[in-house]
């Protein structure tokens, strides 16, 4: 079994005040989960956190950049943005930002549940 990337392992320490996180390899990176919901992703050793219309302004104000990738020559933007670099040195700030990401994931799950009915 492939060993988990050290950066991803370090996220357990970064988010220790927030709660338990798990990771799963995906698309050459990792999905970051809390209580079964994807709250972030890691690509090229960069952490991106889940955002939505309610939290996007906070990410923008903090200078975070949206996660984008190119598919068939088209730039695709996902509902994730880079995490503020300060969270790696500030556990309380990490808890606050991961809480925002978790809340966005919860809202996203509720929306998709409504669409499937």
Number of C-alpha atoms within 10 A of each C-alpha: 3 5 6 12 14 9 13 22 14 11 18 16 15 21 23 14 15 20 14 13 20 17 21 13 14 12 8 8 17 21 20 24 18 19 11 9 18 22 25 26 25 23 14 9 13 16 22 24 29 30 28 19 9 11 15 18 13 14 22 13 8 13 14 19 14 20 20 14 11 9 8 6 7 9 10 11 12 13 18 24 26 22 24 18 14 10 17 15 10 12 17 15 18 23 18 15 23 24 19 21 26 23 19 24 23 14 15 16 13 11 11 10 10 8 7 6 5
